[in-house]
Amino acid sequence: MTPNSAENDHLPVYESLVRERGDAVAEARQVAEETQHQVTQALNWHGPVQPESAS
């Protein structure tokens, strides 16, 4: 049985950890989406993909 993300959103321990440490799952999801977008552009030859500066 795999945990449902909707179920995890209401767990007090999870909410406490997110407040203390940040939401690593959401951050990883965002980075993965950005990376997927960059890879798609590179594979479709839409110009050079340059890493964004960490501002």
mmCIF entry with sequence, helices, sheets and N, C-alpha, C, O atoms, coordinates in Angstrom:
data_MODEL
# 
_entry.id   MODEL 
# 
_entity.id                         1 
_entity.type                       polymer 
_entity.pdbx_number_of_molecules   1 
# 
_entity_poly.entity_id                      1 
_entity_poly.type                           'polypeptide(L)' 
_entity_poly.nstd_linkage                   no 
_entity_poly.nstd_monomer                   no 
_entity_poly.pdbx_seq_one_letter_code       MTPNSAENDHLPVYESLVRERGDAVAEARQVAEETQHQVTQALNWHGPVQPESAS 
_entity_poly.pdbx_seq_one_letter_code_can   MTPNSAENDHLPVYESLVRERGDAVAEARQVAEETQHQVTQALNWHGPVQPESAS 
_entity_poly.pdbx_strand_id                 A 
# 
loop_
_entity_poly_seq.entity_id 
_entity_poly_seq.num 
_entity_poly_seq.mon_id 
_entity_poly_seq.hetero 
1 1  MET n 
1 2  THR n 
1 3  PRO n 
1 4  ASN n 
1 5  SER n 
1 6  ALA n 
1 7  GLU n 
1 8  ASN n 
1 9  ASP n 
1 10 HIS n 
1 11 LEU n 
1 12 PRO n 
1 13 VAL n 
1 14 TYR n 
1 15 GLU n 
1 16 SER n 
1 17 LEU n 
1 18 VAL n 
1 19 ARG n 
1 20 GLU n 
1 21 ARG n 
1 22 GLY n 
1 23 ASP n 
1 24 ALA n 
1 25 VAL n 
1 26 ALA n 
1 27 GLU n 
1 28 ALA n 
1 29 ARG n 
1 30 GLN n 
1 31 VAL n 
1 32 ALA n 
1 33 GLU n 
1 34 GLU n 
1 35 THR n 
1 36 GLN n 
1 37 HIS n 
1 38 GLN n 
1 39 VAL n 
1 40 THR n 
1 41 GLN n 
1 42 ALA n 
1 43 LEU n 
1 44 ASN n 
1 45 TRP n 
1 46 HIS n 
1 47 GLY n 
1 48 PRO n 
1 49 VAL n 
1 50 GLN n 
1 51 PRO n 
1 52 GLU n 
1 53 SER n 
1 54 ALA n 
1 55 SER n 
# 
_struct_asym.id          A 
_struct_asym.entity_id   1 
# 
loop_
_struct_conf.conf_type_id 
_struct_conf.id 
_struct_conf.pdbx_PDB_helix_id 
_struct_conf.beg_label_comp_id 
_struct_conf.beg_label_asym_id 
_struct_conf.beg_label_seq_id 
_struct_conf.pdbx_beg_PDB_ins_code 
_struct_conf.end_label_comp_id 
_struct_conf.end_label_asym_id 
_struct_conf.end_label_seq_id 
_struct_conf.pdbx_end_PDB_ins_code 
_struct_conf.beg_auth_comp_id 
_struct_conf.beg_auth_asym_id 
_struct_conf.beg_auth_seq_id 
_struct_conf.end_auth_comp_id 
_struct_conf.end_auth_asym_id 
_struct_conf.end_auth_seq_id 
_struct_conf.pdbx_PDB_helix_class 
_struct_conf.details 
_struct_conf.pdbx_PDB_helix_length 
HELX_P HELX_P1 AA1 SER A 5  ? ASN A 8  ? SER A 5  ASN A 8  1 ? 4  
HELX_P HELX_P2 AA2 PRO A 12 ? ARG A 21 ? PRO A 12 ARG A 21 1 ? 10 
HELX_P HELX_P3 AA3 ALA A 24 ? LEU A 43 ? ALA A 24 LEU A 43 1 ? 20 
# 
_struct_conf_type.id          HELX_P 
_struct_conf_type.criteria    ? 
_struct_conf_type.reference   ? 
# 
loop_
_atom_site.group_PDB 
_atom_site.id 
_atom_site.type_symbol 
_atom_site.label_atom_id 
_atom_site.label_alt_id 
_atom_site.label_comp_id 
_atom_site.label_asym_id 
_atom_site.label_entity_id 
_atom_site.label_seq_id 
_atom_site.pdbx_PDB_ins_code 
_atom_site.Cartn_x 
_atom_site.Cartn_y 
_atom_site.Cartn_z 
_atom_site.occupancy 
_atom_site.B_iso_or_equiv 
_atom_site.pdbx_formal_charge 
_atom_site.auth_seq_id 
_atom_site.auth_comp_id 
_atom_site.auth_asym_id 
_atom_site.auth_atom_id 
_atom_site.pdbx_PDB_model_num 
ATOM 1   N N  . MET A 1 1  ? 0.842  -1.175 0.000   1.00 0.00 ? 1  MET A N  1 
ATOM 2   C CA . MET A 1 1  ? 0.000  0.000  0.000   1.00 0.00 ? 1  MET A CA 1 
ATOM 3   C C  . MET A 1 1  ? 0.889  1.240  0.000   1.00 0.00 ? 1  MET A C  1 
ATOM 4   O O  . MET A 1 1  ? 1.788  1.362  0.832   1.00 0.00 ? 1  MET A O  1 
ATOM 5   N N  . THR A 1 2  ? 0.642  2.148  -0.920  1.00 0.00 ? 2  THR A N  1 
ATOM 6   C CA . THR A 1 2  ? 1.436  3.366  -0.984  1.00 0.00 ? 2  THR A CA 1 
ATOM 7   C C  . THR A 1 2  ? 0.684  4.486  -0.272  1.00 0.00 ? 2  THR A C  1 
ATOM 8   O O  . THR A 1 2  ? -0.538 4.584  -0.378  1.00 0.00 ? 2  THR A O  1 
ATOM 9   N N  . PRO A 1 3  ? 1.413  5.323  0.448   1.00 0.00 ? 3  PRO A N  1 
ATOM 10  C CA . PRO A 1 3  ? 0.751  6.420  1.155   1.00 0.00 ? 3  PRO A CA 1 
ATOM 11  C C  . PRO A 1 3  ? 0.192  7.437  0.171   1.00 0.00 ? 3  PRO A C  1 
ATOM 12  O O  . PRO A 1 3  ? 0.792  7.713  -0.867  1.00 0.00 ? 3  PRO A O  1 
ATOM 13  N N  . ASN A 1 4  ? -0.934 7.973  0.505   1.00 0.00 ? 4  ASN A N  1 
ATOM 14  C CA . ASN A 1 4  ? -1.592 8.988  -0.302  1.00 0.00 ? 4  ASN A CA 1 
ATOM 15  C C  . ASN A 1 4  ? -1.112 10.348 0.167   1.00 0.00 ? 4  ASN A C  1 
ATOM 16  O O  . ASN A 1 4  ? -1.114 10.620 1.367   1.00 0.00 ? 4  ASN A O  1 
ATOM 17  N N  . SER A 1 5  ? -0.696 11.218 -0.765  1.00 0.00 ? 5  SER A N  1 
ATOM 18  C CA . SER A 1 5  ? -0.180 12.527 -0.367  1.00 0.00 ? 5  SER A CA 1 
ATOM 19  C C  . SER A 1 5  ? -1.251 13.359 0.327   1.00 0.00 ? 5  SER A C  1 
ATOM 20  O O  . SER A 1 5  ? -0.925 14.177 1.188   1.00 0.00 ? 5  SER A O  1 
ATOM 21  N N  . ALA A 1 6  ? -2.508 13.174 -0.021  1.00 0.00 ? 6  ALA A N  1 
ATOM 22  C CA . ALA A 1 6  ? -3.584 13.912 0.643   1.00 0.00 ? 6  ALA A CA 1 
ATOM 23  C C  . ALA A 1 6  ? -3.685 13.507 2.108   1.00 0.00 ? 6  ALA A C  1 
ATOM 24  O O  . ALA A 1 6  ? -3.989 14.334 2.967   1.00 0.00 ? 6  ALA A O  1 
ATOM 25  N N  . GLU A 1 7  ? -3.430 12.231 2.390   1.00 0.00 ? 7  GLU A N  1 
ATOM 26  C CA . GLU A 1 7  ? -3.458 11.769 3.771   1.00 0.00 ? 7  GLU A CA 1 
ATOM 27  C C  . GLU A 1 7  ? -2.304 12.374 4.554   1.00 0.00 ? 7  GLU A C  1 
ATOM 28  O O  . GLU A 1 7  ? -2.481 12.740 5.716   1.00 0.00 ? 7  GLU A O  1 
ATOM 29  N N  . ASN A 1 8  ? -1.127 12.490 3.950   1.00 0.00 ? 8  ASN A N  1 
ATOM 30  C CA . ASN A 1 8  ? 0.049  13.013 4.627   1.00 0.00 ? 8  ASN A CA 1 
ATOM 31  C C  . ASN A 1 8  ? -0.074 14.493 4.941   1.00 0.00 ? 8  ASN A C  1 
ATOM 32  O O  . ASN A 1 8  ? 0.572  14.978 5.869   1.00 0.00 ? 8  ASN A O  1 
ATOM 33  N N  . ASP A 1 9  ? -0.884 15.219 4.194   1.00 0.00 ? 9  ASP A N  1 
ATOM 34  C CA . ASP A 1 9  ? -1.033 16.653 4.411   1.00 0.00 ? 9  ASP A CA 1 
ATOM 35  C C  . ASP A 1 9  ? -1.665 16.972 5.756   1.00 0.00 ? 9  ASP A C  1 
ATOM 36  O O  . ASP A 1 9  ? -1.560 18.106 6.223   1.00 0.00 ? 9  ASP A O  1 
ATOM 37  N N  . HIS A 1 10 ? -2.313 16.015 6.388   1.00 0.00 ? 10 HIS A N  1 
ATOM 38  C CA . HIS A 1 10 ? -3.028 16.274 7.636   1.00 0.00 ? 10 HIS A CA 1 
ATOM 39  C C  . HIS A 1 10 ? -2.370 15.606 8.831   1.00 0.00 ? 10 HIS A C  1 
ATOM 40  O O  . HIS A 1 10 ? -2.978 15.509 9.897   1.00 0.00 ? 10 HIS A O  1 
ATOM 41  N N  . LEU A 1 11 ? -1.142 15.147 8.669   1.00 0.00 ? 11 LEU A N  1 
ATOM 42  C CA . LEU A 1 11 ? -0.445 14.513 9.772   1.00 0.00 ? 11 LEU A CA 1 
ATOM 43  C C  . LEU A 1 11 ? 0.295  15.576 10.578  1.00 0.00 ? 11 LEU A C  1 
ATOM 44  O O  . LEU A 1 11 ? 1.126  16.295 10.022  1.00 0.00 ? 11 LEU A O  1 
ATOM 45  N N  . PRO A 1 12 ? 0.013  15.692 11.867  1.00 0.00 ? 12 PRO A N  1 
ATOM 46  C CA . PRO A 1 12 ? 0.668  16.719 12.686  1.00 0.00 ? 12 PRO A CA 1 
ATOM 47  C C  . PRO A 1 12 ? 2.188  16.602 12.694  1.00 0.00 ? 12 PRO A C  1 
ATOM 48  O O  . PRO A 1 12 ? 2.883  17.618 12.698  1.00 0.00 ? 12 PRO A O  1 
ATOM 49  N N  . VAL A 1 13 ? 2.714  15.379 12.697  1.00 0.00 ? 13 VAL A N  1 
ATOM 50  C CA . VAL A 1 13 ? 4.163  15.207 12.714  1.00 0.00 ? 13 VAL A CA 1 
ATOM 51  C C  . VAL A 1 13 ? 4.760  15.742 11.422  1.00 0.00 ? 13 VAL A C  1 
ATOM 52  O O  . VAL A 1 13 ? 5.774  16.439 11.447  1.00 0.00 ? 13 VAL A O  1 
ATOM 53  N N  . TYR A 1 14 ? 4.137  15.421 10.295  1.00 0.00 ? 14 TYR A N  1 
ATOM 54  C CA . TYR A 1 14 ? 4.625  15.912 9.004   1.00 0.00 ? 14 TYR A CA 1 
ATOM 55  C C  . TYR A 1 14 ? 4.574  17.438 8.956   1.00 0.00 ? 14 TYR A C  1 
ATOM 56  O O  . TYR A 1 14 ? 5.530  18.081 8.523   1.00 0.00 ? 14 TYR A O  1 
ATOM 57  N N  . GLU A 1 15 ? 3.467  18.009 9.397   1.00 0.00 ? 15 GLU A N  1 
ATOM 58  C CA . GLU A 1 15 ? 3.327  19.468 9.395   1.00 0.00 ? 15 GLU A CA 1 
ATOM 59  C C  . GLU A 1 15 ? 4.388  20.122 10.272  1.00 0.00 ? 15 GLU A C  1 
ATOM 60  O O  . GLU A 1 15 ? 4.936  21.166 9.919   1.00 0.00 ? 15 GLU A O  1 
ATOM 61  N N  . SER A 1 16 ? 4.674  19.512 11.403  1.00 0.00 ? 16 SER A N  1 
ATOM 62  C CA . SER A 1 16 ? 5.693  20.029 12.303  1.00 0.00 ? 16 SER A CA 1 
ATOM 63  C C  . SER A 1 16 ? 7.074  19.988 11.651  1.00 0.00 ? 16 SER A C  1 
ATOM 64  O O  . SER A 1 16 ? 7.837  20.950 11.744  1.00 0.00 ? 16 SER A O  1 
ATOM 65  N N  . LEU A 1 17 ? 7.392  18.879 10.994  1.00 0.00 ? 17 LEU A N  1 
ATOM 66  C CA . LEU A 1 17 ? 8.675  18.762 10.304  1.00 0.00 ? 17 LEU A CA 1 
ATOM 67  C C  . LEU A 1 17 ? 8.800  19.768 9.171   1.00 0.00 ? 17 LEU A C  1 
ATOM 68  O O  . LEU A 1 17 ? 9.876  20.323 8.951   1.00 0.00 ? 17 LEU A O  1 
ATOM 69  N N  . VAL A 1 18 ? 7.724  20.005 8.458   1.00 0.00 ? 18 VAL A N  1 
ATOM 70  C CA . VAL A 1 18 ? 7.748  20.978 7.360   1.00 0.00 ? 18 VAL A CA 1 
ATOM 71  C C  . VAL A 1 18 ? 8.029  22.368 7.919   1.00 0.00 ? 18 VAL A C  1 
ATOM 72  O O  . VAL A 1 18 ? 8.810  23.125 7.345   1.00 0.00 ? 18 VAL A O  1 
ATOM 73  N N  . ARG A 1 19 ? 7.393  22.701 9.038   1.00 0.00 ? 19 ARG A N  1 
ATOM 74  C CA . ARG A 1 19 ? 7.636  24.015 9.650   1.00 0.00 ? 19 ARG A CA 1 
ATOM 75  C C  . ARG A 1 19 ? 9.085  24.139 10.104  1.00 0.00 ? 19 ARG A C  1 
ATOM 76  O O  . ARG A 1 19 ? 9.693  25.198 9.946   1.00 0.00 ? 19 ARG A O  1 
ATOM 77  N N  . GLU A 1 20 ? 9.645  23.070 10.667  1.00 0.00 ? 20 GLU A N  1 
ATOM 78  C CA . GLU A 1 20 ? 11.004 23.117 11.206  1.00 0.00 ? 20 GLU A CA 1 
ATOM 79  C C  . GLU A 1 20 ? 12.070 23.047 10.118  1.00 0.00 ? 20 GLU A C  1 
ATOM 80  O O  . GLU A 1 20 ? 13.058 23.780 10.169  1.00 0.00 ? 20 GLU A O  1 
ATOM 81  N N  . ARG A 1 21 ? 11.877 22.178 9.145   1.00 0.00 ? 21 ARG A N  1 
ATOM 82  C CA . ARG A 1 21 ? 12.940 21.857 8.188   1.00 0.00 ? 21 ARG A CA 1 
ATOM 83  C C  . ARG A 1 21 ? 12.644 22.282 6.758   1.00 0.00 ? 21 ARG A C  1 
ATOM 84  O O  . ARG A 1 21 ? 13.541 22.229 5.916   1.00 0.00 ? 21 ARG A O  1 
ATOM 85  N N  . GLY A 1 22 ? 11.422 22.702 6.452   1.00 0.00 ? 22 GLY A N  1 
ATOM 86  C CA . GLY A 1 22 ? 11.048 23.020 5.084   1.00 0.00 ? 22 GLY A CA 1 
ATOM 87  C C  . GLY A 1 22 ? 10.440 21.800 4.406   1.00 0.00 ? 22 GLY A C  1 
ATOM 88  O O  . GLY A 1 22 ? 10.606 20.673 4.873   1.00 0.00 ? 22 GLY A O  1 
ATOM 89  N N  . ASP A 1 23 ? 9.751  22.027 3.326   1.00 0.00 ? 23 ASP A N  1 
ATOM 90  C CA . ASP A 1 23 ? 9.067  20.946 2.620   1.00 0.00 ? 23 ASP A CA 1 
ATOM 91  C C  . ASP A 1 23 ? 9.976  20.398 1.525   1.00 0.00 ? 23 ASP A C  1 
ATOM 92  O O  . ASP A 1 23 ? 9.932  20.847 0.380   1.00 0.00 ? 23 ASP A O  1 
ATOM 93  N N  . ALA A 1 24 ? 10.798 19.425 1.896   1.00 0.00 ? 24 ALA A N  1 
ATOM 94  C CA . ALA A 1 24 ? 11.768 18.850 0.961   1.00 0.00 ? 24 ALA A CA 1 
ATOM 95  C C  . ALA A 1 24 ? 11.075 18.192 -0.225  1.00 0.00 ? 24 ALA A C  1 
ATOM 96  O O  . ALA A 1 24 ? 11.603 18.222 -1.337  1.00 0.00 ? 24 ALA A O  1 
ATOM 97  N N  . VAL A 1 25 ? 9.911  17.601 -0.012  1.00 0.00 ? 25 VAL A N  1 
ATOM 98  C CA . VAL A 1 25 ? 9.191  16.937 -1.103  1.00 0.00 ? 25 VAL A CA 1 
ATOM 99  C C  . VAL A 1 25 ? 8.754  17.963 -2.138  1.00 0.00 ? 25 VAL A C  1 
ATOM 100 O O  . VAL A 1 25 ? 8.929  17.744 -3.337  1.00 0.00 ? 25 VAL A O  1 
ATOM 101 N N  . ALA A 1 26 ? 8.192  19.072 -1.694  1.00 0.00 ? 26 ALA A N  1 
ATOM 102 C CA . ALA A 1 26 ? 7.757  20.115 -2.633  1.00 0.00 ? 26 ALA A CA 1 
ATOM 103 C C  . ALA A 1 26 ? 8.948  20.733 -3.355  1.00 0.00 ? 26 ALA A C  1 
ATOM 104 O O  . ALA A 1 26 ? 8.872  21.016 -4.550  1.00 0.00 ? 26 ALA A O  1 
ATOM 105 N N  . GLU A 1 27 ? 10.047 20.943 -2.634  1.00 0.00 ? 27 GLU A N  1 
ATOM 106 C CA . GLU A 1 27 ? 11.239 21.509 -3.257  1.00 0.00 ? 27 GLU A CA 1 
ATOM 107 C C  . GLU A 1 27 ? 11.808 20.557 -4.304  1.00 0.00 ? 27 GLU A C  1 
ATOM 108 O O  . GLU A 1 27 ? 12.198 20.988 -5.389  1.00 0.00 ? 27 GLU A O  1 
ATOM 109 N N  . ALA A 1 28 ? 11.855 19.278 -3.987  1.00 0.00 ? 28 ALA A N  1 
ATOM 110 C CA . ALA A 1 28 ? 12.364 18.291 -4.946  1.00 0.00 ? 28 ALA A CA 1 
ATOM 111 C C  . ALA A 1 28 ? 11.471 18.217 -6.171  1.00 0.00 ? 28 ALA A C  1 
ATOM 112 O O  . ALA A 1 28 ? 11.965 18.089 -7.292  1.00 0.00 ? 28 ALA A O  1 
ATOM 113 N N  . ARG A 1 29 ? 10.163 18.294 -5.969  1.00 0.00 ? 29 ARG A N  1 
ATOM 114 C CA . ARG A 1 29 ? 9.224  18.267 -7.087  1.00 0.00 ? 29 ARG A CA 1 
ATOM 115 C C  . ARG A 1 29 ? 9.463  19.465 -8.006  1.00 0.00 ? 29 ARG A C  1 
ATOM 116 O O  . ARG A 1 29 ? 9.456  19.323 -9.229  1.00 0.00 ? 29 ARG A O  1 
ATOM 117 N N  . GLN A 1 30 ? 9.674  20.645 -7.417  1.00 0.00 ? 30 GLN A N  1 
ATOM 118 C CA . GLN A 1 30 ? 9.897  21.847 -8.218  1.00 0.00 ? 30 GLN A CA 1 
ATOM 119 C C  . GLN A 1 30 ? 11.194 21.733 -9.027  1.00 0.00 ? 30 GLN A C  1 
ATOM 120 O O  . GLN A 1 30 ? 11.218 22.058 -10.214 1.00 0.00 ? 30 GLN A O  1 
ATOM 121 N N  . VAL A 1 31 ? 12.258 21.276 -8.390  1.00 0.00 ? 31 VAL A N  1 
ATOM 122 C CA . VAL A 1 31 ? 13.532 21.117 -9.089  1.00 0.00 ? 31 VAL A CA 1 
ATOM 123 C C  . VAL A 1 31 ? 13.409 20.088 -10.210 1.00 0.00 ? 31 VAL A C  1 
ATOM 124 O O  . VAL A 1 31 ? 13.963 20.279 -11.292 1.00 0.00 ? 31 VAL A O  1 
ATOM 125 N N  . ALA A 1 32 ? 12.684 18.996 -9.952  1.00 0.00 ? 32 ALA A N  1 
ATOM 126 C CA . ALA A 1 32 ? 12.492 17.967 -10.977 1.00 0.00 ? 32 ALA A CA 1 
ATOM 127 C C  . ALA A 1 32 ? 11.720 18.519 -12.167 1.00 0.00 ? 32 ALA A C  1 
ATOM 128 O O  . ALA A 1 32 ? 12.051 18.214 -13.313 1.00 0.00 ? 32 ALA A O  1 
ATOM 129 N N  . GLU A 1 33 ? 10.703 19.321 -11.913 1.00 0.00 ? 33 GLU A N  1 
ATOM 130 C CA . GLU A 1 33 ? 9.918  19.913 -13.011 1.00 0.00 ? 33 GLU A CA 1 
ATOM 131 C C  . GLU A 1 33 ? 10.778 20.869 -13.833 1.00 0.00 ? 33 GLU A C  1 
ATOM 132 O O  . GLU A 1 33 ? 10.709 20.871 -15.062 1.00 0.00 ? 33 GLU A O  1 
ATOM 133 N N  . GLU A 1 34 ? 11.594 21.687 -13.149 1.00 0.00 ? 34 GLU A N  1 
ATOM 134 C CA . GLU A 1 34 ? 12.468 22.611 -13.870 1.00 0.00 ? 34 GLU A CA 1 
ATOM 135 C C  . GLU A 1 34 ? 13.495 21.850 -14.707 1.00 0.00 ? 34 GLU A C  1 
ATOM 136 O O  . GLU A 1 34 ? 13.770 22.216 -15.850 1.00 0.00 ? 34 GLU A O  1 
ATOM 137 N N  . THR A 1 35 ? 14.051 20.797 -14.134 1.00 0.00 ? 35 THR A N  1 
ATOM 138 C CA . THR A 1 35 ? 15.033 19.986 -14.850 1.00 0.00 ? 35 THR A CA 1 
ATOM 139 C C  . THR A 1 35 ? 14.398 19.312 -16.056 1.00 0.00 ? 35 THR A C  1 
ATOM 140 O O  . THR A 1 35 ? 14.989 19.271 -17.134 1.00 0.00 ? 35 THR A O  1 
ATOM 141 N N  . GLN A 1 36 ? 13.203 18.790 -15.873 1.00 0.00 ? 36 GLN A N  1 
ATOM 142 C CA . GLN A 1 36 ? 12.506 18.144 -16.986 1.00 0.00 ? 36 GLN A CA 1 
ATOM 143 C C  . GLN A 1 36 ? 12.253 19.148 -18.113 1.00 0.00 ? 36 GLN A C  1 
ATOM 144 O O  . GLN A 1 36 ? 12.393 18.808 -19.288 1.00 0.00 ? 36 GLN A O  1 
ATOM 145 N N  . HIS A 1 37 ? 11.886 20.362 -17.765 1.00 0.00 ? 37 HIS A N  1 
ATOM 146 C CA . HIS A 1 37 ? 11.651 21.400 -18.766 1.00 0.00 ? 37 HIS A CA 1 
ATOM 147 C C  . HIS A 1 37 ? 12.945 21.703 -19.530 1.00 0.00 ? 37 HIS A C  1 
ATOM 148 O O  . HIS A 1 37 ? 12.940 21.811 -20.756 1.00 0.00 ? 37 HIS A O  1 
ATOM 149 N N  . GLN A 1 38 ? 14.051 21.837 -18.793 1.00 0.00 ? 38 GLN A N  1 
ATOM 150 C CA . GLN A 1 38 ? 15.330 22.125 -19.436 1.00 0.00 ? 38 GLN A CA 1 
ATOM 151 C C  . GLN A 1 38 ? 15.772 20.983 -20.349 1.00 0.00 ? 38 GLN A C  1 
ATOM 152 O O  . GLN A 1 38 ? 16.281 21.222 -21.444 1.00 0.00 ? 38 GLN A O  1 
ATOM 153 N N  . VAL A 1 39 ? 15.580 19.764 -19.906 1.00 0.00 ? 39 VAL A N  1 
ATOM 154 C CA . VAL A 1 39 ? 15.957 18.600 -20.720 1.00 0.00 ? 39 VAL A CA 1 
ATOM 155 C C  . VAL A 1 39 ? 15.105 18.537 -21.982 1.00 0.00 ? 39 VAL A C  1 
ATOM 156 O O  . VAL A 1 39 ? 15.613 18.259 -23.068 1.00 0.00 ? 39 VAL A O  1 
ATOM 157 N N  . THR A 1 40 ? 13.819 18.796 -21.836 1.00 0.00 ? 40 THR A N  1 
ATOM 158 C CA . THR A 1 40 ? 12.927 18.787 -22.994 1.00 0.00 ? 40 THR A CA 1 
ATOM 159 C C  . THR A 1 40 ? 13.373 19.824 -24.014 1.00 0.00 ? 40 THR A C  1 
ATOM 160 O O  . THR A 1 40 ? 13.413 19.548 -25.213 1.00 0.00 ? 40 THR A O  1 
ATOM 161 N N  . GLN A 1 41 ? 13.712 21.025 -23.534 1.00 0.00 ? 41 GLN A N  1 
ATOM 162 C CA . GLN A 1 41 ? 14.180 22.062 -24.449 1.00 0.00 ? 41 GLN A CA 1 
ATOM 163 C C  . GLN A 1 41 ? 15.474 21.640 -25.142 1.00 0.00 ? 41 GLN A C  1 
ATOM 164 O O  . GLN A 1 41 ? 15.633 21.845 -26.345 1.00 0.00 ? 41 GLN A O  1 
ATOM 165 N N  . ALA A 1 42 ? 16.391 21.056 -24.387 1.00 0.00 ? 42 ALA A N  1 
ATOM 166 C CA . ALA A 1 42 ? 17.669 20.642 -24.960 1.00 0.00 ? 42 ALA A CA 1 
ATOM 167 C C  . ALA A 1 42 ? 17.475 19.540 -25.999 1.00 0.00 ? 42 ALA A C  1 
ATOM 168 O O  . ALA A 1 42 ? 18.102 19.568 -27.058 1.00 0.00 ? 42 ALA A O  1 
ATOM 169 N N  . LEU A 1 43 ? 16.616 18.579 -25.702 1.00 0.00 ? 43 LEU A N  1 
ATOM 170 C CA . LEU A 1 43 ? 16.396 17.482 -26.638 1.00 0.00 ? 43 LEU A CA 1 
ATOM 171 C C  . LEU A 1 43 ? 15.619 17.911 -27.877 1.00 0.00 ? 43 LEU A C  1 
ATOM 172 O O  . LEU A 1 43 ? 15.721 17.272 -28.924 1.00 0.00 ? 43 LEU A O  1 
ATOM 173 N N  . ASN A 1 44 ? 14.848 18.983 -27.766 1.00 0.00 ? 44 ASN A N  1 
ATOM 174 C CA . ASN A 1 44 ? 14.100 19.493 -28.914 1.00 0.00 ? 44 ASN A CA 1 
ATOM 175 C C  . ASN A 1 44 ? 14.884 20.562 -29.670 1.00 0.00 ? 44 ASN A C  1 
ATOM 176 O O  . ASN A 1 44 ? 14.358 21.174 -30.600 1.00 0.00 ? 44 ASN A O  1 
ATOM 177 N N  . TRP A 1 45 ? 16.145 20.791 -29.275 1.00 0.00 ? 45 TRP A N  1 
ATOM 178 C CA . TRP A 1 45 ? 17.029 21.750 -29.922 1.00 0.00 ? 45 TRP A CA 1 
ATOM 179 C C  . TRP A 1 45 ? 16.448 23.161 -29.930 1.00 0.00 ? 45 TRP A C  1 
ATOM 180 O O  . TRP A 1 45 ? 16.474 23.844 -30.953 1.00 0.00 ? 45 TRP A O  1 
ATOM 181 N N  . HIS A 1 46 ? 15.926 23.591 -28.784 1.00 0.00 ? 46 HIS A N  1 
ATOM 182 C CA . HIS A 1 46 ? 15.391 24.958 -28.655 1.00 0.00 ? 46 HIS A CA 1 
ATOM 183 C C  . HIS A 1 46 ? 16.461 25.924 -28.165 1.00 0.00 ? 46 HIS A C  1 
ATOM 184 O O  . HIS A 1 46 ? 16.154 26.902 -27.484 1.00 0.00 ? 46 HIS A O  1 
ATOM 185 N N  . GLY A 1 47 ? 17.667 25.663 -28.497 1.00 0.00 ? 47 GLY A N  1 
ATOM 186 C CA . GLY A 1 47 ? 18.748 26.546 -28.077 1.00 0.00 ? 47 GLY A CA 1 
ATOM 187 C C  . GLY A 1 47 ? 19.469 25.965 -26.884 1.00 0.00 ? 47 GLY A C  1 
ATOM 188 O O  . GLY A 1 47 ? 19.036 24.975 -26.295 1.00 0.00 ? 47 GLY A O  1 
ATOM 189 N N  . PRO A 1 48 ? 20.574 26.596 -26.538 1.00 0.00 ? 48 PRO A N  1 
ATOM 190 C CA . PRO A 1 48 ? 21.388 26.094 -25.430 1.00 0.00 ? 48 PRO A CA 1 
ATOM 191 C C  . PRO A 1 48 ? 20.660 26.252 -24.094 1.00 0.00 ? 48 PRO A C  1 
ATOM 192 O O  . PRO A 1 48 ? 19.972 27.242 -23.848 1.00 0.00 ? 48 PRO A O  1 
ATOM 193 N N  . VAL A 1 49 ? 20.832 25.272 -23.270 1.00 0.00 ? 49 VAL A N  1 
ATOM 194 C CA . VAL A 1 49 ? 20.269 25.326 -21.939 1.00 0.00 ? 49 VAL A CA 1 
ATOM 195 C C  . VAL A 1 49 ? 21.371 25.745 -20.998 1.00 0.00 ? 49 VAL A C  1 
ATOM 196 O O  . VAL A 1 49 ? 22.388 25.063 -20.871 1.00 0.00 ? 49 VAL A O  1 
ATOM 197 N N  . GLN A 1 50 ? 21.166 26.873 -20.335 1.00 0.00 ? 50 GLN A N  1 
ATOM 198 C CA . GLN A 1 50 ? 22.168 27.346 -19.402 1.00 0.00 ? 50 GLN A CA 1 
ATOM 199 C C  . GLN A 1 50 ? 21.570 27.334 -18.008 1.00 0.00 ? 50 GLN A C  1 
ATOM 200 O O  . GLN A 1 50 ? 20.427 27.749 -17.816 1.00 0.00 ? 50 GLN A O  1 
ATOM 201 N N  . PRO A 1 51 ? 22.339 26.859 -17.032 1.00 0.00 ? 51 PRO A N  1 
ATOM 202 C CA . PRO A 1 51 ? 21.822 26.831 -15.672 1.00 0.00 ? 51 PRO A CA 1 
ATOM 203 C C  . PRO A 1 51 ? 21.471 28.230 -15.190 1.00 0.00 ? 51 PRO A C  1 
ATOM 204 O O  . PRO A 1 51 ? 22.160 29.206 -15.487 1.00 0.00 ? 51 PRO A O  1 
ATOM 205 N N  . GLU A 1 52 ? 20.387 28.296 -14.444 1.00 0.00 ? 52 GLU A N  1 
ATOM 206 C CA . GLU A 1 52 ? 19.984 29.580 -13.879 1.00 0.00 ? 52 GLU A CA 1 
ATOM 207 C C  . GLU A 1 52 ? 20.901 29.902 -12.713 1.00 0.00 ? 52 GLU A C  1 
ATOM 208 O O  . GLU A 1 52 ? 21.324 29.015 -11.972 1.00 0.00 ? 52 GLU A O  1 
ATOM 209 N N  . SER A 1 53 ? 21.198 31.178 -12.562 1.00 0.00 ? 53 SER A N  1 
ATOM 210 C CA . SER A 1 53 ? 22.056 31.576 -11.451 1.00 0.00 ? 53 SER A CA 1 
ATOM 211 C C  . SER A 1 53 ? 21.266 31.463 -10.151 1.00 0.00 ? 53 SER A C  1 
ATOM 212 O O  . SER A 1 53 ? 20.059 31.707 -10.123 1.00 0.00 ? 53 SER A O  1 
ATOM 213 N N  . ALA A 1 54 ? 21.938 31.103 -9.105  1.00 0.00 ? 54 ALA A N  1 
ATOM 214 C CA . ALA A 1 54 ? 21.305 30.961 -7.786  1.00 0.00 ? 54 ALA A CA 1 
ATOM 215 C C  . ALA A 1 54 ? 21.262 32.333 -7.133  1.00 0.00 ? 54 ALA A C  1 
ATOM 216 O O  . ALA A 1 54 ? 22.134 32.667 -6.330  1.00 0.00 ? 54 ALA A O  1 
ATOM 217 N N  . SER A 1 55 ? 20.249 33.134 -7.473  1.00 0.00 ? 55 SER A N  1 
ATOM 218 C CA . SER A 1 55 ? 20.139 34.479 -6.924  1.00 0.00 ? 55 SER A CA 1 
ATOM 219 C C  . SER A 1 55 ? 19.209 34.499 -5.757  1.00 0.00 ? 55 SER A C  1 
ATOM 220 O O  . SER A 1 55 ? 18.989 35.554 -5.161  1.00 0.00 ? 55 SER A O  1 
# 
